[in-house]
């Protein structure tokens, strides 16, 4: 039989079964991790005296040869060999002879594939924390340049209160910091070694799992062999964290699309991150944020897909779990593409400060401060709220804004108004009046930027320690 496991069988596998059950078309992405794990495993077999030293060296040299061939594109993966593990083992045996068959001593494909995915995600998580770090730096850079830029703040997509544009950008810095922290926390559960669990119950060979963990840089090993081969919650956790990152990217994308429209005109994205129309030559389309917004759904789908696969699965390994990889690979590729583009797109974005200021001057987002003024003069807030509502209605009916009213017009609605109201209503005064921790006052935003930069230094050290 050509199958490495074919001794039990009397018939060749139906070719449709081969094609349906094979995973090599996608799990070949784990080739480097598979060989990395195999090198550590065979080194341990030698250390423990399970394999003689000469066999260990032969196998290690063979694995390195196969790795070089894979990197050079000289290995043709075969569906008949099912998956990346069997393909590599088959190539190893073809390279060094029957001694290559000793590599699988003391392990199963069940603990082998789990190890590969832990190795794969461990590296990607560190990379994504680094990409989020770059995006946060780009946002902070724009925030520093816009500490004096006032923009309408919105609720319900209706103008609410004026805020600093820097304050708005720093909200996303905070969101992406939580995203980075979720990934950094998940690293603790990713960086645990399943190898040595065997198919489900461990192995009869006197292996040293902790030695393998040390060789591969894992912080520990799975305590339970059943859990080690049937656990995929570390992938679910990554997919959940990725979904939240895409949620935040999608929200920022929506604002970039709105802000870059003629109706808003708040920002202009660099030409390098936009496309044109095949029929309308005047168009400049924000395709990158639009596509990020659209691709968010597929990341959500990958999360729900894996949760559905795992639902009601009995212990330990089941073939259903082969469905854990394509969604993971797709999410990694989707998230990587989005984050690689977002940082430079934000860094090169042009902010139209004058247009933002014009928008602030032509709305009623300073109305709350009039109510606060009246409260300071002794009027209960609910009565002040009613006074301002009537004042705004008067402005709308007469085509005016609050700063256009004369003091006599103000006093139609309350005798408590005096000339100080004009200072209160200035956009700078409105912004800086919110001088509380986390508020939009310029000094508060500047301090928030400083705090974020210190946090980024800690994140950078985390990346360096695991890079």
Order of alpha helices (4+ residues) and beta strands (2+ residues): alpha-alpha-alpha-alpha-alpha-alpha-beta-beta-alpha-beta-alpha-beta-alpha-alpha-beta-alpha-alpha-beta-alpha-alpha-alpha-alpha-alpha-alpha-alpha
